[in-house]
Amino acid sequence: MISMPRQFWNEEQTSKSRALLNKLSSEVDFVLIGGWAVFMYTKQQMSLDLDIAIGYDALAYFRKYGINDYNGFSIKYSVINGVYVDLFIEGFSDKDLPVPVKEILSNYNNIEGIKVVEKELLLLLKLWGYYRSDQHKIRKDILDVIALLLYANIDFAKLKGYIEKYSIPKRRSINVLLEYIDKVTQVEDFIDVPRDELNNKLKAYKEKLRDLL
């Protein structure tokens, strides 16, 4: 059984976020991405905000809460019960992602009644966030990436297939993955694995990545 480690975010906020996720899953069609998607696969770190991929028609649901813009990005957001919901819209948000939203909407697993993006796509989406300006959120991205490696049984051949299909540059994919592995000391207090075991596992992943890609 996977044990629950020390949590990165405040429990009160993550509880509100999870409650909203459950509510939305019964009211609007979406595919979950971001930190909560990582949690669904790994049962490690809960998330602060919601990140979802949607078809254009689903925007109608969020208009009653207000739809806002991020300056310079093709990503919209709503704030519901104090929780930010980032909206990645089919045919609109593609330029800010490593793969088209359509690919996300077509490749998911149903976990606990929620559509969750395929884990290899999820890993690529997490790596794409490398250029965030918020250092605290970068640390959370590192933690989520390490959790996917340790607990989600990533198919590296499938990962390579997506990288080649969409010509994702190494500096936005594999190089970031290798760098995040090297930065594990920044987040190891939140990983419930003995240090020697953790280092050995990550060393093996680095070798596999270099051999495969």
C-alpha positions in Angstrom: 0.0 0.0 0.0 1.3 3.5 -0.8 1.7 5.6 2.3 0.7 9.3 2.4 3.8 11.6 2.9 4.0 15.0 4.5 1.9 17.4 2.4 3.3 20.3 0.4 0.2 22.5 0.5 -2.1 23.6 3.3 -4.7 20.9 4.1 -7.6 23.3 4.4 -7.0 24.6 0.9 -6.5 21.2 -0.7 -9.7 19.9 0.9 -11.7 22.8 -0.7 -10.0 22.0 -4.0 -10.8 18.3 -3.8 -14.4 19.0 -2.9 -14.7 21.2 -6.0 -13.1 18.5 -8.2 -15.7 16.0 -7.0 -18.5 18.5 -7.7 -17.3 19.4 -11.2 -16.9 15.8 -12.1 -20.6 15.3 -11.8 -21.6 18.5 -13.6 -19.3 19.2 -16.5 -17.3 17.1 -19.0 -13.5 17.5 -18.7 -10.2 15.7 -18.5 -8.1 16.3 -15.4 -4.5 17.4 -15.8 -2.1 19.1 -13.3 -1.4 18.3 -9.7 -4.6 16.6 -9.0 -4.1 14.3 -11.9 -0.7 13.3 -10.5 -2.4 12.6 -7.2 -5.0 10.3 -8.8 -2.2 8.1 -10.2 0.2 8.3 -7.2 -1.9 9.1 -4.1 1.0 11.3 -2.9 0.7 15.1 -3.0 -2.7 16.8 -3.0 -3.1 20.0 -5.1 -4.1 23.6 -4.5 -5.8 24.5 -7.8 -7.6 22.6 -10.5 -6.3 22.2 -14.1 -8.7 20.8 -16.6 -8.9 20.3 -20.4 -12.2 21.0 -21.9 -14.0 21.2 -25.2 -15.2 24.7 -26.2 -18.9 23.8 -25.4 -17.9 23.3 -21.7 -17.1 27.0 -21.3 -20.8 27.7 -20.9 -20.7 26.0 -17.5 -18.0 28.3 -16.2 -19.5 31.6 -17.5 -21.7 31.8 -14.4 -18.5 32.0 -12.3 -16.7 34.4 -14.6 -14.0 33.5 -17.1 -10.7 35.4 -16.8 -7.6 35.7 -18.9 -3.9 35.1 -18.0 -2.0 37.9 -19.7 0.1 36.5 -22.5 -1.4 33.0 -22.4 -4.2 31.2 -24.2 -5.3 29.7 -20.9 -8.5 30.9 -19.1 -9.5 30.5 -15.5 -12.5 30.7 -13.2 -12.5 31.1 -9.4 -15.1 28.9 -7.7 -15.5 28.8 -3.9 -12.0 30.4 -3.6 -10.4 27.7 -5.8 -8.7 28.6 -9.1 -9.7 26.4 -12.0 -7.4 26.7 -15.0 -9.2 26.0 -18.3 -7.2 24.5 -21.2 -9.6 24.8 -24.1 -9.6 22.6 -27.3 -8.6 24.6 -30.3 -7.6 27.6 -28.2 -5.0 26.8 -25.7 -2.8 24.5 -27.8 0.1 27.0 -28.2 0.8 27.0 -24.5 1.0 23.2 -24.3 3.4 20.5 -25.6 0.5 18.6 -27.2 -2.9 19.8 -28.5 -5.8 19.8 -26.1 -7.5 17.4 -28.5 -4.9 14.8 -27.7 -5.5 15.2 -24.0 -9.3 14.9 -24.4 -8.8 11.6 -26.4 -6.3 9.9 -24.1 -7.4 9.5 -20.5 -8.1 6.9 -17.8 -11.2 6.8 -15.6 -10.1 6.9 -12.0 -12.7 7.1 -9.2 -15.2 8.3 -11.7 -13.0 11.2 -13.0 -11.4 11.3 -16.5 -7.6 11.7 -15.9 -5.2 12.4 -18.7 -2.9 9.5 -19.6 0.1 9.5 -17.3 2.7 9.9 -20.1 1.0 13.0 -21.4 0.6 14.2 -17.8 4.4 13.9 -17.3 5.0 15.9 -20.5 2.6 18.6 -19.3 4.4 18.8 -15.9 7.8 19.1 -17.6 6.4 21.9 -19.8 5.9 24.1 -16.7 9.7 24.4 -16.3 9.6 28.1 -17.1 7.3 29.1 -14.3 8.3 32.2 -12.4 7.0 31.0 -9.1 9.8 29.0 -7.4 7.4 27.4 -4.9 5.3 26.0 -7.7 8.4 24.8 -9.5 9.3 22.8 -6.4 5.8 21.3 -6.5 6.3 20.4 -10.2 9.6 18.6 -9.3 7.7 16.7 -6.5 4.9 15.7 -8.9 7.4 14.6 -11.6 9.3 12.4 -9.1 6.0 10.9 -7.8 5.0 9.9 -11.4 8.4 8.2 -11.9 8.1 6.4 -8.5 4.5 5.4 -8.5 2.8 5.7 -11.9 4.7 3.1 -13.9 5.6 5.4 -16.8 5.9 3.8 -20.2 9.1 5.4 -21.6 8.5 4.1 -25.1 5.1 5.8 -25.2 6.7 8.9 -23.7 9.2 8.9 -26.5 6.4 8.4 -29.1 4.7 11.6 -27.9 7.9 13.5 -27.9 8.6 12.5 -31.5 5.0 12.9 -32.7 4.8 16.5 -31.6 8.5 17.4 -32.0 8.8 18.4 -28.4 12.3 19.8 -27.9 14.6 18.0 -25.4 15.0 21.3 -23.5 11.3 21.2 -22.7 11.1 17.5 -22.0 13.9 15.0 -21.4 16.4 17.6 -20.3 13.9 19.0 -17.8 13.2 15.5 -16.5 16.8 14.8 -15.9 17.3 18.2 -14.2 14.3 17.5 -11.9 15.7 14.2 -10.9 19.0 16.0 -10.0 17.0 18.5 -7.9 15.3 15.8 -5.8 17.1 17.1 -2.6 14.9 20.2 -2.8 11.8 18.1 -2.1 12.9 14.9 -0.5 11.3 15.8 2.8 8.0 15.3 1.1 8.8 11.9 -0.4 8.1 8.9 1.8 10.9 6.7 0.5 14.2 6.0 2.3 17.0 8.2 0.9 19.2 5.4 -0.3 16.3 3.6 -2.0 15.2 6.9 -3.6 18.6 7.7 -5.0 19.0 4.2 -6.4 15.7 4.3 -8.1 16.3 7.7 -9.6 19.7 6.7 -10.8 18.1 3.8 -12.6 15.6 6.1 -14.2 18.3 8.4 -15.5 20.1 5.5 -17.1 16.9 4.3 -18.7 16.1 7.8 -20.1 19.6 8.2 -21.5 19.5 4.8 -23.2 16.0 5.2 -24.6 16.1 8.8 -25.7 
